[in-house]
Amino acid sequence: MKKTPFILSIMFVVFLIVVFSTVFSGPENVDVVSGNGRIEATEIGISAKVAGRVEEIYVSEGDRVTAGDVVAKLDTTTINSQLQQAKAHRVASTDRREHQDR
């Protein structure tokens, strides 16, 4: 009959181990992130019709915009000089053509 207290004490130790391991263990699923707040899942890409450096930005992240809204201003120095160069080439071509026709 002396085995009964020994078995009960082993069962009590096992019970304590199970309780402590359950209470003091970390979260079961470590891949779960919890928190509160606002989550946005929409990401829209925008692009300009021409390439260039951004001179000014008129909106901030999170602002609502609609199609056709101007959101940034590009530096037009490069594109304007390219336009002037193209006009000069056109004038030169026209002058050469007129000179050849004479």
Secondary structure, DSSP 8 states (H G I E B T S, - for coil): -THHHHHHHHHHHHHHHHHHHHHHS--S-TT-----S-----------SS---EEEE---TT----TT---EEE--HHHHHHHHHHHHHHHHHHHHHHHHH-
